[in-house]
Amino acid sequence: MSTGLPMTVADPALPARVRIHEVGPRDGLQNEKTAVPTEVKAEFIRRLAAAGLGTVEATSFVHPKWVPQLADAEELFPRVRDLPVRLPVLVPNERGLDRALALGAREVAVFASATESFAKANLNRTVDEALAMFAPTVTRAIEAGLKVRGYLSMCFGDPWEGAVPVEQVVRVTKALADMGCDELSLGDTIGVATPGHVARLLRALNEAGVPTSRLAVHFHDTYGQALSNTLAALRHGVTTVDASAGGLGGCPYAKSATGNLATEDLVWMLDGLGIETGVDLAALTATSGWMAEQLGRPSPSRTVRALSHKES
Protein backbone atom coordinates (compact mmCIF):
# COMPACT_ATOMS: atom_id res chain seq x y z
CA MET A 1 0.00 0.00 0.00
CA SER A 2 1.28 3.49 -0.77
CA THR A 3 0.75 4.58 2.85
CA GLY A 4 3.07 1.88 4.17
CA LEU A 5 0.14 0.23 5.95
CA PRO A 6 -0.24 -2.25 7.35
CA MET A 7 3.20 -1.89 8.87
CA THR A 8 5.08 -5.17 8.62
CA VAL A 9 6.06 -6.77 11.91
CA ALA A 10 7.15 -10.33 11.18
CA ASP A 11 6.80 -13.21 13.62
CA PRO A 12 9.51 -15.85 13.14
CA ALA A 13 7.24 -18.47 14.70
CA LEU A 14 4.86 -18.25 11.74
CA PRO A 15 5.19 -19.67 8.21
CA ALA A 16 7.07 -17.52 5.69
CA ARG A 17 4.44 -18.09 3.01
CA VAL A 18 0.76 -19.01 2.95
CA ARG A 19 -1.20 -20.35 0.00
CA ILE A 20 -4.69 -18.90 -0.16
CA HIS A 21 -7.29 -21.28 -1.55
CA GLU A 22 -9.83 -18.83 -2.99
CA VAL A 23 -13.38 -20.20 -2.80
CA GLY A 24 -15.45 -17.15 -3.77
CA PRO A 25 -16.55 -18.27 -7.25
CA ARG A 26 -17.80 -21.62 -5.92
CA ASP A 27 -18.53 -21.48 -2.20
CA GLY A 28 -19.33 -17.79 -2.33
CA LEU A 29 -21.66 -17.66 -5.30
CA GLN A 30 -23.45 -20.95 -4.59
CA ASN A 31 -25.29 -19.21 -1.76
CA GLU A 32 -26.67 -16.34 -3.85
CA LYS A 33 -30.45 -16.14 -4.06
CA THR A 34 -30.33 -15.56 -7.81
CA ALA A 35 -27.99 -17.01 -10.40
CA VAL A 36 -25.03 -14.86 -11.45
CA PRO A 37 -24.51 -14.67 -15.24
CA THR A 38 -21.86 -17.09 -16.50
CA GLU A 39 -19.69 -14.37 -18.04
CA VAL A 40 -19.70 -12.42 -14.76
CA LYS A 41 -18.47 -15.55 -12.97
CA ALA A 42 -15.76 -16.04 -15.60
CA GLU A 43 -14.63 -12.43 -15.32
CA PHE A 44 -14.59 -12.75 -11.51
CA ILE A 45 -12.24 -15.74 -11.80
CA ARG A 46 -10.02 -13.92 -14.32
CA ARG A 47 -9.72 -10.89 -12.04
CA LEU A 48 -8.93 -13.04 -9.01
CA ALA A 49 -6.19 -14.78 -10.95
CA ALA A 50 -4.81 -11.43 -12.14
CA ALA A 51 -4.74 -10.22 -8.51
CA GLY A 52 -2.24 -12.98 -7.72
CA LEU A 53 -4.43 -15.73 -6.31
CA GLY A 54 -2.79 -18.94 -7.50
CA THR A 55 -5.67 -21.23 -6.53
CA VAL A 56 -9.24 -20.29 -7.45
CA GLU A 57 -11.99 -22.84 -6.92
CA ALA A 58 -14.03 -22.39 -10.06
CA THR A 59 -17.34 -24.23 -9.73
CA SER A 60 -19.12 -27.41 -8.71
CA PHE A 61 -20.26 -30.32 -10.85
CA VAL A 62 -23.19 -31.09 -8.59
CA HIS A 63 -26.67 -31.77 -9.93
CA PRO A 64 -28.37 -28.44 -10.82
CA LYS A 65 -31.37 -29.44 -8.71
CA TRP A 66 -29.29 -29.14 -5.54
CA VAL A 67 -27.22 -26.06 -6.35
CA PRO A 68 -28.97 -24.21 -9.20
CA GLN A 69 -26.61 -21.24 -8.85
CA LEU A 70 -23.80 -23.42 -10.29
CA ALA A 71 -25.84 -25.15 -12.98
CA ASP A 72 -23.64 -23.56 -15.67
CA ALA A 73 -20.46 -25.48 -14.77
CA GLU A 74 -20.11 -26.95 -18.29
CA GLU A 75 -20.42 -23.49 -19.81
CA LEU A 76 -18.20 -21.71 -17.29
CA PHE A 77 -15.19 -24.00 -16.94
CA PRO A 78 -14.05 -23.89 -20.61
CA ARG A 79 -13.96 -20.09 -20.38
CA VAL A 80 -11.36 -20.11 -17.61
CA ARG A 81 -9.54 -23.47 -17.78
CA ASP A 82 -6.52 -22.06 -19.63
CA LEU A 83 -5.72 -19.50 -16.94
CA PRO A 84 -2.23 -20.03 -15.43
CA VAL A 85 -3.60 -20.88 -11.96
CA ARG A 86 -4.93 -23.91 -10.15
CA LEU A 87 -8.68 -24.30 -10.79
CA PRO A 88 -10.10 -27.03 -8.56
CA VAL A 89 -13.77 -28.00 -8.91
CA LEU A 90 -16.13 -29.75 -6.54
CA VAL A 91 -17.41 -33.19 -7.57
CA PRO A 92 -20.04 -34.89 -5.38
CA ASN A 93 -19.83 -38.34 -6.98
CA GLU A 94 -18.57 -40.29 -9.99
CA ARG A 95 -21.04 -38.59 -12.32
CA GLY A 96 -19.68 -35.22 -11.27
CA LEU A 97 -16.15 -36.52 -11.80
CA ASP A 98 -17.06 -37.67 -15.32
CA ARG A 99 -18.31 -34.18 -16.15
CA ALA A 100 -15.17 -32.55 -14.74
CA LEU A 101 -12.82 -34.94 -16.55
CA ALA A 102 -14.62 -34.36 -19.85
CA LEU A 103 -13.78 -30.65 -19.59
CA GLY A 104 -10.14 -31.14 -18.63
CA ALA A 105 -10.24 -30.39 -14.91
CA ARG A 106 -6.92 -31.15 -13.20
CA GLU A 107 -8.00 -30.85 -9.56
CA VAL A 108 -11.19 -31.94 -7.83
CA ALA A 109 -12.64 -31.90 -4.34
CA VAL A 110 -15.15 -34.04 -2.45
CA PHE A 111 -17.29 -32.74 0.41
CA ALA A 112 -17.80 -34.86 3.53
CA SER A 113 -19.31 -34.16 6.93
CA ALA A 114 -18.04 -34.82 10.43
CA THR A 115 -21.61 -35.12 11.75
CA GLU A 116 -24.55 -37.38 10.96
CA SER A 117 -27.07 -34.53 10.93
CA PHE A 118 -25.25 -32.51 8.30
CA ALA A 119 -24.44 -35.61 6.24
CA LYS A 120 -28.17 -36.32 6.15
CA ALA A 121 -29.10 -32.71 5.29
CA ASN A 122 -26.38 -32.20 2.70
CA LEU A 123 -25.89 -35.65 1.18
CA ASN A 124 -28.96 -37.61 2.33
CA ARG A 125 -26.61 -40.29 3.65
CA THR A 126 -24.94 -41.29 6.89
CA VAL A 127 -21.32 -40.25 7.38
CA ASP A 128 -20.07 -43.73 6.51
CA GLU A 129 -22.39 -44.04 3.51
CA ALA A 130 -21.03 -40.74 2.18
CA LEU A 131 -17.44 -41.91 2.64
CA ALA A 132 -18.27 -45.11 0.78
CA MET A 133 -19.73 -43.03 -2.05
CA PHE A 134 -16.60 -40.87 -2.27
CA ALA A 135 -14.13 -43.77 -2.30
CA PRO A 136 -14.50 -44.77 -5.98
CA THR A 137 -14.62 -41.11 -7.00
CA VAL A 138 -11.34 -40.38 -5.23
CA THR A 139 -9.73 -43.58 -6.55
CA ARG A 140 -10.69 -42.80 -10.14
CA ALA A 141 -9.53 -39.20 -9.84
CA ILE A 142 -6.14 -40.30 -8.53
CA GLU A 143 -5.83 -42.89 -11.30
CA ALA A 144 -6.53 -40.11 -13.82
CA GLY A 145 -3.64 -38.09 -12.37
CA LEU A 146 -5.78 -35.48 -10.61
CA LYS A 147 -5.10 -33.84 -7.27
CA VAL A 148 -7.92 -34.48 -4.81
CA ARG A 149 -8.96 -32.29 -1.90
CA GLY A 150 -11.26 -33.53 0.84
CA TYR A 151 -13.53 -30.97 2.49
CA LEU A 152 -14.78 -31.81 5.95
CA SER A 153 -17.67 -29.70 7.25
CA MET A 154 -18.94 -29.20 10.81
CA CYS A 155 -15.53 -29.80 12.38
CA PHE A 156 -16.14 -27.45 15.31
CA GLY A 157 -19.90 -27.41 15.84
CA ASP A 158 -23.16 -28.48 14.27
CA PRO A 159 -26.48 -26.52 14.29
CA TRP A 160 -28.43 -29.67 15.20
CA GLU A 161 -25.96 -31.61 17.34
CA GLY A 162 -24.07 -28.79 19.05
CA ALA A 163 -20.48 -29.52 20.05
CA VAL A 164 -18.71 -32.08 17.87
CA PRO A 165 -16.26 -34.41 19.66
CA VAL A 166 -12.70 -33.97 18.42
CA GLU A 167 -12.33 -37.74 18.12
CA GLN A 168 -15.28 -37.82 15.72
CA VAL A 169 -13.66 -35.22 13.46
CA VAL A 170 -10.34 -37.07 13.57
CA ARG A 171 -12.00 -40.34 12.50
CA VAL A 172 -13.62 -38.87 9.39
CA THR A 173 -10.60 -36.75 8.48
CA LYS A 174 -8.34 -39.80 8.73
CA ALA A 175 -10.77 -41.77 6.54
CA LEU A 176 -10.46 -39.12 3.83
CA ALA A 177 -6.68 -39.12 4.21
CA ASP A 178 -6.50 -42.91 3.97
CA MET A 179 -8.74 -42.74 0.91
CA GLY A 180 -6.00 -40.77 -0.82
CA CYS A 181 -7.02 -37.11 -0.58
CA ASP A 182 -3.92 -34.96 -1.05
CA GLU A 183 -5.29 -32.14 1.08
CA LEU A 184 -7.88 -32.00 3.86
CA SER A 185 -9.76 -28.77 4.51
CA LEU A 186 -11.19 -28.49 8.03
CA GLY A 187 -14.40 -26.49 7.89
CA ASP A 188 -15.94 -24.39 10.67
CA THR A 189 -19.21 -24.34 8.76
CA ILE A 190 -21.23 -22.33 11.29
CA GLY A 191 -18.35 -20.23 12.58
CA VAL A 192 -18.31 -21.37 16.21
CA ALA A 193 -14.63 -22.32 16.59
CA THR A 194 -12.23 -20.55 18.93
CA PRO A 195 -8.41 -20.63 18.84
CA GLY A 196 -7.94 -23.18 21.59
CA HIS A 197 -10.38 -25.55 19.90
CA VAL A 198 -8.51 -25.15 16.61
CA ALA A 199 -5.17 -25.96 18.23
CA ARG A 200 -6.61 -28.99 20.02
CA LEU A 201 -8.05 -30.46 16.80
CA LEU A 202 -4.81 -29.93 14.89
CA ARG A 203 -2.81 -31.64 17.65
CA ALA A 204 -5.24 -34.55 17.71
CA LEU A 205 -4.96 -35.00 13.94
CA ASN A 206 -1.16 -35.04 14.18
CA GLU A 207 -1.34 -37.62 16.95
CA ALA A 208 -3.56 -39.76 14.69
CA GLY A 209 -0.94 -39.66 11.95
CA VAL A 210 -2.32 -36.87 9.76
CA PRO A 211 0.55 -34.42 9.13
CA THR A 212 0.01 -30.67 9.24
CA SER A 213 1.35 -30.42 5.69
CA ARG A 214 -1.85 -32.08 4.41
CA LEU A 215 -4.20 -29.78 6.32
CA ALA A 216 -5.98 -26.59 5.32
CA VAL A 217 -8.45 -24.51 7.33
CA HIS A 218 -11.77 -23.03 6.27
CA PHE A 219 -13.33 -20.59 8.73
CA HIS A 220 -16.59 -18.67 8.77
CA ASP A 221 -16.86 -15.37 10.61
CA THR A 222 -20.24 -15.81 12.33
CA TYR A 223 -18.87 -14.80 15.75
CA GLY A 224 -15.95 -12.70 14.48
CA GLN A 225 -13.41 -15.46 15.17
CA ALA A 226 -12.18 -16.32 11.66
CA LEU A 227 -8.91 -14.37 11.76
CA SER A 228 -8.02 -15.39 15.32
CA ASN A 229 -8.70 -19.01 14.41
CA THR A 230 -6.56 -18.65 11.30
CA LEU A 231 -3.70 -17.27 13.38
CA ALA A 232 -3.98 -20.24 15.73
CA ALA A 233 -3.71 -22.57 12.73
CA LEU A 234 -0.69 -20.68 11.38
CA ARG A 235 1.05 -21.00 14.73
CA HIS A 236 0.55 -24.76 14.43
CA GLY A 237 2.23 -24.71 11.02
CA VAL A 238 -0.76 -24.76 8.66
CA THR A 239 0.15 -23.00 5.40
CA THR A 240 -3.06 -23.32 3.34
CA VAL A 241 -6.02 -21.12 4.24
CA ASP A 242 -9.40 -21.02 2.48
CA ALA A 243 -10.97 -17.60 1.99
CA SER A 244 -13.61 -15.94 -0.14
CA ALA A 245 -13.10 -12.65 -1.97
CA GLY A 246 -15.30 -9.98 -0.43
CA GLY A 247 -16.45 -12.39 2.28
CA LEU A 248 -19.01 -13.97 -0.04
CA GLY A 249 -20.81 -17.13 0.88
CA GLY A 250 -22.36 -19.17 3.60
CA CYS A 251 -23.88 -22.60 3.29
CA PRO A 252 -27.26 -23.37 1.71
CA TYR A 253 -27.71 -26.36 4.05
CA ALA A 254 -26.69 -24.59 7.28
CA LYS A 255 -28.88 -21.53 7.71
CA SER A 256 -26.89 -20.14 10.66
CA ALA A 257 -23.68 -20.00 8.58
CA THR A 258 -22.67 -16.49 7.62
CA GLY A 259 -19.96 -15.50 5.19
CA ASN A 260 -16.58 -17.06 4.76
CA LEU A 261 -13.42 -15.39 5.96
CA ALA A 262 -12.89 -12.48 3.54
CA THR A 263 -9.75 -12.90 1.45
CA GLU A 264 -8.92 -9.18 1.80
CA ASP A 265 -9.10 -9.35 5.60
CA LEU A 266 -6.81 -12.37 5.54
CA VAL A 267 -4.31 -10.70 3.19
CA TRP A 268 -4.24 -7.54 5.33
CA MET A 269 -3.31 -9.62 8.38
CA LEU A 270 -0.74 -11.70 6.50
CA ASP A 271 0.82 -8.60 4.92
CA GLY A 272 1.20 -7.11 8.38
CA LEU A 273 2.90 -10.29 9.58
CA GLY A 274 5.31 -10.25 6.65
CA ILE A 275 3.90 -13.53 5.32
CA GLU A 276 4.07 -13.86 1.54
CA THR A 277 0.91 -14.66 -0.42
CA GLY A 278 1.64 -13.29 -3.89
CA VAL A 279 -1.64 -11.36 -3.74
CA ASP A 280 -1.96 -7.70 -4.76
CA LEU A 281 -4.34 -6.36 -2.12
CA ALA A 282 -5.33 -3.29 -4.12
CA ALA A 283 -6.23 -5.39 -7.17
CA LEU A 284 -8.10 -7.89 -5.02
CA THR A 285 -10.06 -5.13 -3.29
CA ALA A 286 -10.99 -3.63 -6.65
CA THR A 287 -12.16 -7.06 -7.82
CA SER A 288 -14.38 -7.57 -4.78
CA GLY A 289 -15.75 -4.06 -5.15
CA TRP A 290 -16.60 -4.84 -8.76
CA MET A 291 -18.28 -8.11 -7.75
CA ALA A 292 -20.30 -6.33 -5.07
CA GLU A 293 -21.61 -4.01 -7.76
CA GLN A 294 -22.66 -7.01 -9.86
CA LEU A 295 -24.53 -8.42 -6.86
CA GLY A 296 -26.10 -5.09 -5.99
CA ARG A 297 -24.94 -4.85 -2.39
CA PRO A 298 -21.84 -3.75 -0.44
CA SER A 299 -19.10 -6.20 0.37
CA PRO A 300 -19.14 -7.53 3.96
CA SER A 301 -15.32 -7.49 4.00
CA ARG A 302 -14.05 -4.93 6.51
CA THR A 303 -10.88 -4.37 4.49
CA VAL A 304 -12.80 -3.82 1.25
CA ARG A 305 -15.01 -1.29 3.01
CA ALA A 306 -12.10 0.49 4.67
CA LEU A 307 -9.98 0.76 1.53
CA SER A 308 -12.92 1.67 -0.70
CA HIS A 309 -13.98 4.41 1.72
CA LYS A 310 -10.42 5.73 1.82
CA GLU A 311 -10.23 5.90 -1.97
CA SER A 312 -13.57 7.70 -2.22
C-alpha positions in Angstrom: 0.0 0.0 0.0 1.3 3.5 -0.8 0.8 4.6 2.8 3.1 1.9 4.2 0.1 0.2 5.9 -0.2 -2.3 7.3 3.2 -1.9 8.9 5.1 -5.2 8.6 6.1 -6.8 11.9 7.1 -10.3 11.2 6.8 -13.2 13.6 9.5 -15.9 13.1 7.2 -18.5 14.7 4.9 -18.2 11.7 5.2 -19.7 8.2 7.1 -17.5 5.7 4.4 -18.1 3.0 0.8 -19.0 3.0 -1.2 -20.4 0.0 -4.7 -18.9 -0.2 -7.3 -21.3 -1.6 -9.8 -18.8 -3.0 -13.4 -20.2 -2.8 -15.4 -17.2 -3.8 -16.5 -18.3 -7.2 -17.8 -21.6 -5.9 -18.5 -21.5 -2.2 -19.3 -17.8 -2.3 -21.7 -17.7 -5.3 -23.5 -20.9 -4.6 -25.3 -19.2 -1.8 -26.7 -16.3 -3.8 -30.5 -16.1 -4.1 -30.3 -15.6 -7.8 -28.0 -17.0 -10.4 -25.0 -14.9 -11.4 -24.5 -14.7 -15.2 -21.9 -17.1 -16.5 -19.7 -14.4 -18.0 -19.7 -12.4 -14.8 -18.5 -15.5 -13.0 -15.8 -16.0 -15.6 -14.6 -12.4 -15.3 -14.6 -12.8 -11.5 -12.2 -15.7 -11.8 -10.0 -13.9 -14.3 -9.7 -10.9 -12.0 -8.9 -13.0 -9.0 -6.2 -14.8 -10.9 -4.8 -11.4 -12.1 -4.7 -10.2 -8.5 -2.2 -13.0 -7.7 -4.4 -15.7 -6.3 -2.8 -18.9 -7.5 -5.7 -21.2 -6.5 -9.2 -20.3 -7.5 -12.0 -22.8 -6.9 -14.0 -22.4 -10.1 -17.3 -24.2 -9.7 -19.1 -27.4 -8.7 -20.3 -30.3 -10.9 -23.2 -31.1 -8.6 -26.7 -31.8 -9.9 -28.4 -28.4 -10.8 -31.4 -29.4 -8.7 -29.3 -29.1 -5.5 -27.2 -26.1 -6.3 -29.0 -24.2 -9.2 -26.6 -21.2 -8.9 -23.8 -23.4 -10.3 -25.8 -25.2 -13.0 -23.6 -23.6 -15.7 -20.5 -25.5 -14.8 -20.1 -27.0 -18.3 -20.4 -23.5 -19.8 -18.2 -21.7 -17.3 -15.2 -24.0 -16.9 -14.0 -23.9 -20.6 -14.0 -20.1 -20.4 -11.4 -20.1 -17.6 -9.5 -23.5 -17.8 -6.5 -22.1 -19.6 -5.7 -19.5 -16.9 -2.2 -20.0 -15.4 -3.6 -20.9 -12.0 -4.9 -23.9 -10.2 -8.7 -24.3 -10.8 -10.1 -27.0 -8.6 -13.8 -28.0 -8.9 -16.1 -29.8 -6.5 -17.4 -33.2 -7.6 -20.0 -34.9 -5.4 -19.8 -38.3 -7.0 -18.6 -40.3 -10.0 -21.0 -38.6 -12.3 -19.7 -35.2 -11.3 -16.1 -36.5 -11.8 -17.1 -37.7 -15.3 -18.3 -34.2 -16.2 -15.2 -32.5 -14.7 -12.8 -34.9 -16.5 -14.6 -34.4 -19.9 -13.8 -30.7 -19.6 -10.1 -31.1 -18.6 -10.2 -30.4 -14.9 -6.9 -31.1 -13.2 -8.0 -30.8 -9.6 -11.2 -31.9 -7.8 -12.6 -31.9 -4.3 -15.2 -34.0 -2.5 -17.3 -32.7 0.4 -17.8 -34.9 3.5 -19.3 -34.2 6.9 -18.0 -34.8 10.4 -21.6 -35.1 11.7 -24.5 -37.4 11.0 -27.1 -34.5 10.9 -25.3 -32.5 8.3 -24.4 -35.6 6.2 -28.2 -36.3 6.1 -29.1 -32.7 5.3 -26.4 -32.2 2.7 -25.9 -35.7 1.2 -29.0 -37.6 2.3 -26.6 -40.3 3.7 -24.9 -41.3 6.9 -21.3 -40.2 7.4 -20.1 -43.7 6.5 -22.4 -44.0 3.5 -21.0 -40.7 2.2 -17.4 -41.9 2.6 -18.3 -45.1 0.8 -19.7 -43.0 -2.1 -16.6 -40.9 -2.3 -14.1 -43.8 -2.3 -14.5 -44.8 -6.0 -14.6 -41.1 -7.0 -11.3 -40.4 -5.2 -9.7 -43.6 -6.6 -10.7 -42.8 -10.1 -9.5 -39.2 -9.8 -6.1 -40.3 -8.5 -5.8 -42.9 -11.3 -6.5 -40.1 -13.8 -3.6 -38.1 -12.4 -5.8 -35.5 -10.6 -5.1 -33.8 -7.3 -7.9 -34.5 -4.8 -9.0 -32.3 -1.9 -11.3 -33.5 0.8 -13.5 -31.0 2.5 -14.8 -31.8 6.0 -17.7 -29.7 7.3 -18.9 -29.2 10.8 -15.5 -29.8 12.4 -16.1 -27.4 15.3 -19.9 -27.4 15.8 -23.2 -28.5 14.3 -26.5 -26.5 14.3 -28.4 -29.7 15.2 -26.0 -31.6 17.3 -24.1 -28.8 19.0 -20.5 -29.5 20.1 -18.7 -32.1 17.9 -16.3 -34.4 19.7 -12.7 -34.0 18.4 -12.3 -37.7 18.1 -15.3 -37.8 15.7 -13.7 -35.2 13.5 -10.3 -37.1 13.6 -12.0 -40.3 12.5 -13.6 -38.9 9.4 -10.6 -36.8 8.5 -8.3 -39.8 8.7 -10.8 -41.8 6.5 -10.5 -39.1 3.8 -6.7 -39.1 4.2 -6.5 -42.9 4.0 -8.7 -42.7 0.9 -6.0 -40.8 -0.8 -7.0 -37.1 -0.6 -3.9 -35.0 -1.0 -5.3 -32.1 1.1 -7.9 -32.0 3.9 -9.8 -28.8 4.5 -11.2 -28.5 8.0 -14.4 -26.5 7.9 -15.9 -24.4 10.7 -19.2 -24.3 8.8 -21.2 -22.3 11.3 -18.3 -20.2 12.6 -18.3 -21.4 16.2 -14.6 -22.3 16.6 -12.2 -20.5 18.9 -8.4 -20.6 18.8 -7.9 -23.2 21.6 -10.4 -25.5 19.9 -8.5 -25.1 16.6 -5.2 -26.0 18.2 -6.6 -29.0 20.0 -8.1 -30.5 16.8 -4.8 -29.9 14.9 -2.8 -31.6 17.6 -5.2 -34.6 17.7 -5.0 -35.0 13.9 -1.2 -35.0 14.2 -1.3 -37.6 17.0 -3.6 -39.8 14.7 -0.9 -39.7 12.0 -2.3 -36.9 9.8 0.6 -34.4 9.1 0.0 -30.7 9.2 1.3 -30.4 5.7 -1.8 -32.1 4.4 -4.2 -29.8 6.3 -6.0 -26.6 5.3 -8.5 -24.5 7.3 -11.8 -23.0 6.3 -13.3 -20.6 8.7 -16.6 -18.7 8.8 -16.9 -15.4 10.6 -20.2 -15.8 12.3 -18.9 -14.8 15.7 -16.0 -12.7 14.5 -13.4 -15.5 15.2 -12.2 -16.3 11.7 -8.9 -14.4 11.8 -8.0 -15.4 15.3 -8.7 -19.0 14.4 -6.6 -18.7 11.3 -3.7 -17.3 13.4 -4.0 -20.2 15.7 -3.7 -22.6 12.7 -0.7 -20.7 11.4 1.0 -21.0 14.7 0.6 -24.8 14.4 2.2 -24.7 11.0 -0.8 -24.8 8.7 0.1 -23.0 5.4 -3.1 -23.3 3.3 -6.0 -21.1 4.2 -9.4 -21.0 2.5 -11.0 -17.6 2.0 -13.6 -15.9 -0.1 -13.1 -12.6 -2.0 -15.3 -10.0 -0.4 -16.5 -12.4 2.3 -19.0 -14.0 0.0 -20.8 -17.1 0.9 -22.4 -19.2 3.6 -23.9 -22.6 3.3 -27.3 -23.4 1.7 -27.7 -26.4 4.0 -26.7 -24.6 7.3 -28.9 -21.5 7.7 -26.9 -20.1 10.7 -23.7 -20.0 8.6 -22.7 -16.5 7.6 -20.0 -15.5 5.2 -16.6 -17.1 4.8 -13.4 -15.4 6.0 -12.9 -12.5 3.5 -9.7 -12.9 1.5 -8.9 -9.2 1.8 -9.1 -9.3 5.6 -6.8 -12.4 5.5 -4.3 -10.7 3.2 -4.2 -7.5 5.3 -3.3 -9.6 8.4 -0.7 -11.7 6.5 0.8 -8.6 4.9 1.2 -7.1 8.4 2.9 -10.3 9.6 5.3 -10.3 6.6 3.9 -13.5 5.3 4.1 -13.9 1.5 0.9 -14.7 -0.4 1.6 -13.3 -3.9 -1.6 -11.4 -3.7 -2.0 -7.7 -4.8 -4.3 -6.4 -2.1 -5.3 -3.3 -4.1 -6.2 -5.4 -7.2 -8.1 -7.9 -5.0 -10.1 -5.1 -3.3 -11.0 -3.6 -6.6 -12.2 -7.1 -7.8 -14.4 -7.6 -4.8 -15.7 -4.1 -5.1 -16.6 -4.8 -8.8 -18.3 -8.1 -7.8 -20.3 -6.3 -5.1 -21.6 -4.0 -7.8 -22.7 -7.0 -9.9 -24.5 -8.4 -6.9 -26.1 -5.1 -6.0 -24.9 -4.8 -2.4 -21.8 -3.7 -0.4 -19.1 -6.2 0.4 -19.1 -7.5 4.0 -15.3 -7.5 4.0 -14.0 -4.9 6.5 -10.9 -4.4 4.5 -12.8 -3.8 1.3 -15.0 -1.3 3.0 -12.1 0.5 4.7 -10.0 0.8 1.5 -12.9 1.7 -0.7 -14.0 4.4 1.7 -10.4 5.7 1.8 -10.2 5.9 -2.0 -13.6 7.7 -2.2 
